Structure formats: C-alpha cells, structure tokens
Amino acid sequence: MLLASQAPINIEGLISDLALILLLGAFVTVLFKWIKQPVVLGYIVAGFLASPNFTLIPSVTTLTNIEFWAQIGIVVLLFSLGLEFSFRKLVNVGGSAVITALIIVIGMMVTGFCIGKLLHFSNINSIFLGGMLSMSSTTIIIKAFTDMNLRTKKFASMVFAVLIVEDLFAVVMMVILSSIAAGDGVEGIEMLYSIGKLVFFLVIWFLVGVYVLPSLLNKVQAFLNNETLLVVSMGLCLGMAVFSVFCGFSLALGAFVMGSILAGTSYSERIEHVVMPVKDLFGAVFFISVGMMVQPDIIVNYWGPILLLSGVVIVGMIIFGTTGMLVTGQPLKVAMQSGFSLTQIGEFAFIIASLGMSLDVLEPTIYPIVVAVSVITTFTTPYFIKMADPAYRFVERHLPNRLHFLINRYTEQATRSTAVRSDIQSMMSRNISRMLLYSIVLIAISVVSLQYFMPWIIDIMPEWGRTLGAVGTLLVMAPFLVALCIPSTPRNGSADSDSYRIPRVIMFIFRSLIALIFVIHFLGKVFSLKIGVLFVLGLAVLLILLFSRRFRRRMRNIESTFLNNLNERDLKKSGRNNSLVGDLHLAYMQMSCTSPFVGEQLKDTDLNHKYGVNIVNIQRGSQFIAAPAGQTHLFPGDILGIIGTDEDLQQVLPLIESPEKSEDNENPADYRLLSFTLSPRSVLIGHTPADIDLRGHYATMIVAVSRDDAFLPSPGTVTFQAGDTVWAVTTSRVVNRLS
C-alpha cells in the first residue's frame, strides 16, 4: 500500500539515460585509450556529448537521473579512496607529508581566494575556488607514474604520502566548507565547534571500527567468498554513510572513513578487487556528470580566467610543493621532482564543486571553468614531471653556493633528527596520544549516557534509576579511567631508569587529574548533594582496579588486540615504513615470470655488488620472510622489499618486474584456426615444417595440408608446393608473411 501511494518512477527514462551515458562513455574512453590519454578526460568528453549543450546527438531526458547515479558514484569513489588511505599509512609517512600537504593546501587556498577576489567572485565562491585549486589528483598522478615507470623513485613515495594526507584534508575541508556555506561566512566559534565535532566522531569511529571489524571479519573468514565480501563491504560503506548523515555529516565522509578503517585489515586487497567494478561503473557516471556541466559558451567567454587559473595551479603547486618538501628536510632534487608532479587538480575539485552546487552557494559559471582547468592541467602533467630533472639541473647550476650549502646542511640536520629520536620524546608522544584517545572515549560514554541511557533508565525506574544509571556508567567508564591513569611503558625496556622517573611521575599526576575531572563532571551533571558519596565510591572502585594485576593484564590485552587489528595488514603483508636516511629508500617490486633471477638463491643473484641494492624482506602469499638468508630462492609473484638509491632501483626494476617483450608477441585472442593458399613466392615453398621451424620462428602449428583437393597424410613432414592450401593455428599477421 505504501508503494502504491508513492509517485511512480520513470524506469524507462532512468534506464535510457544510463544506457546513453554508458554507451558514449564506452566509445569515447576506448578512443582515449587508443590515443594514450587519461580515461577521466574521456568521461568528461562523453558527459559533454550527452548533455543538452551538445545538440548533434540525443541528450539525456532527465538530469536528476544522472545526479542520482552521480551521488552514488561519489560515495563509492570516496570509499575506494579510503581503501587506499589507511590510518597506518598516515602514521608511517610521518610529519614530512603532513607539513608539506598543509603548506600546499594553505598556500593554494589563500592564492585561490585572492584570484577569486581579483575575478570579482563573492567571498564564499572565492573560498570554494581556493579549496578546488588546492587538491592534486591522485588518479592522474598514479597513472602518470605508472606509465612513466616512476613508482619506485624516492620522490614518488613522498608524493603518494602527500596525496594520502591531502585526501584527509579534503574530507575535513568538505565539512568546513559546508559549515561556512550554511551561514555564507566564517564564524570562529562555530568553525572550531565543527572541527572539534568532526575530530571527535572520526576518533570514535576509528577506535570502534579498528577494534571490532578486523576481529569480526577474521571470525567469519571461512564464509567470505568474493560475492559475500562485496555485499559485506558495500553494506558497511553505505551503513557508515547513513550513520554519518545521522551524526550531521555527509554521506561521502562516512564512506571515506569506512574505507580507511577497512584499509588496515588483511582483507583490504580483496575488498579493493571486488569493489573495483562497482567503483569503475559509478565513478565513470560521476565523471560523466561532471562533463555534462561543460558549457562551451562559458569557456569561450571566460578563456582568460581559465588560462589564469591553470597557470596558478601549475606555478602554485610547484612553488608550494617544493617549499613544503624543503621545509621538511628533503633534498632539493626530491623536492623539485615532487613539486612538479603535483601540477593538476582532479576528482576532489569536482566533488567540492558538486558540494557547492548542491548547497546553492557556487556560481554556475565556476563549475565549467574548473572542469576546463582540470582538463588543461591533466594534459600537461606528464610534461611537467619530465621537466623536473632539467629544471633541477638549471637551478643547481644557477643557485648561489651559499644558498646551496645552507639547503644541504639543513637537509642533513633534518635527516639526523628524524633518524635519531630521543626516548623521552617517544614516551611523551605515547602518553599524549593515549590521553587523547581515552579522553575522547570517555567523552563519548558520558554524552551517550546523559542523552540516552540516563533518561531511559530514569523513565523505567523513577526512584533508583538515577543512582543505578550513574553506577552503571561509572563501571563502563572505569576501564578507560584506569587506562588513562596507568603510565605508558617505554618500548625499549628502560622504564625504571632515572631519566624516566620524573617525566613519568608528572604524566601520572596529570593523567590522574584528568580522570578525576571526568568523574566529577559526570556526577555533577547527574546529582547535586549525593555527588560526594558516589564520588568516594567511584574512587574506591577505581583504586581497587588500579592495583589489580588481573585488570591491568586485561587492559594490556585490550590494547594489544587494538594494536594488532590496527597493524593487521602490516603484520601479514610487507608494508613497512619506507622512509630511510640519505638517498636510500625502500621500494617494493613483484618478481615476474621472465625475470632472470627466478629460481635462483639470493646469494647467487649478486644484487648488492652489481646493482648496489639489498633485499630486506620477501612477501610470498601469506608468508612474510624478514631478512631472508642467502639460501632463500626467488619465485614468480614474490613481492621483494629492496633498499637502494633511485638510480640503483631503476636499474634493477626491469630485471625483476618488467617482463621481456618482443615485437612478435601476440594477443592470445588473435590465435585461430586459419587457412591460406601458398603463392609461388611463399617462404615455405620447398621446405618442410621442421626445416622452416614454424613452431619456433613463427609460433605456428600446421594442422592439415591439401593438394589438388586431397588432404596429404602426415602434414608435419610434407614438403610445401605452390598452390597448397594450409590449415594452421596462427595469427592473421603470420599468415600474411607465410602465404
């Protein structure tokens, strides 16, 4: 009855619109693959062809149909980006990528805002413009690095780290821009409240997700085939997206968070694999919907701003990217290579633009301008990556010796400070991080209890509900209060040394005070006169638990479970921090079937003496081999962790990962049973198949030979004559050479 009362859905129009854009997308993307251009640009062109702005072919009937598919595309796209993000990766990349990304985002935001005001945009439009110009394209950069065989370069790993942080900043930026758009202005207190609320929910989701999901997936792993895993992962994605909206955030934020939680599990690669077709489909629809916003008349009228913004993106990314890398202590060459690689905008620019359009705060003319800027900078990206080395050599020749000395000296000092970190700083960092995490958990318990649990139990038990509810809440809070008070033990076993005693005592007092503040605040919200009695009771329970070895062992088990789940992918895979001192860095290469080292022992490869590299670990299926011995054999499919310089790694990469290719290699689909007649000039005349070595030289097998309308016996030994009809399993290209 409910379905009958709803407005009917135009199923035919929905399917016809989807069919039109997918057929156009298929045709245009095949064309773009043929001319070796990014597929994303093909989707944008297909969207323009399907839009009402192009009248030579039929256009979509209802734009709302495409908007519906595009919104699903944004959710799935951000879920996939989250799968590549991983909070563990963010910890591994360290402060270098965070500082660099922060410099880029702030610099481009300010530059974009100033350019927007110069072009007479409003404040809100200028802010959105700055946000769109501050995000480089992960998709375009990964494709460019792959096509140019640069993924093992040291600067490539740094660029990937910056892109990871930029993805996180982009998600935060979307929340902030939504808050700004709501009032068309920036309110300091409201902005801080929005950021604090976002951080609070991110930490809670992260803690619960990391503690629960990996353990749950491991328990049901026997039932997780590809079909089930797809349903489970997409269900978690959409469920978190809906819950995110319930908490006051966007669908995209929830999808990204769930992807980043699953990225730390050992199922991440399988999830990426099964979700990839869904991402490709709906991601294509999203980019096609972006192309439908292209308006040729606006591009013609605003060619000046388009060229200006393209130049701002290219120059700004080079300057801010290089500066950020130099500030974090990277060598000048790596810094410039990184800056020249970030010279484009992509998917997040479109997502931010879509957000502005959905909030009715973005001028309609800005969207096609940004799309045009993205197209231009995408085309120029490979050329600027190639220009990085010549530009570095030019700067190195003309850089004053004094400045060159200062840069090198600063880089060496930054490297030493990164490699040698004091134990005191390590202990303080662990204590502060634990305080923040447990404090957020306690805040969440307190909020849930005061808003939901306490009113519910008071309604059921008016007389004793308040007391029972408070006691129950304190019991739930007790483990985290105790964990907040217990000091963090240094990992090197030097907890009892004199150098740790004073800092540990100070941190214990400070953390205990925070725990007492949480108890006092909660009881103060629940009671008035009875707070003293309950506080003493709660403190007594807290002290009993504090001196309980069993409880402390239980808390260590909880923390161990959490850390194991957080590092599950790293414990089962070879993902380790690849940032090393100097010019050395850790790259991962997969052993191909055609590598000359297949089947050899490590000691026989002589990689260290010939190429200056060392194999430090091997990932073989689910087996991880750390510091492999010289007798370890290498097999196809092994993922090798190799340490070396950029130059050394580039030399060894073709030998390990790239298969040997020849011009005679054919597509297996081209091999068929073909027949052809031998002309008098055929190379086969007067020879047998063995004489001409058809199998070895032509990859061809003779099936039958007919002469004078009769099949000859033993076709493998026949001597060919002009006019013979030959049946062979081969390709059309080989037939043309033989006939």
Disulfide bonds with the S-S distance in Angstrom:
none
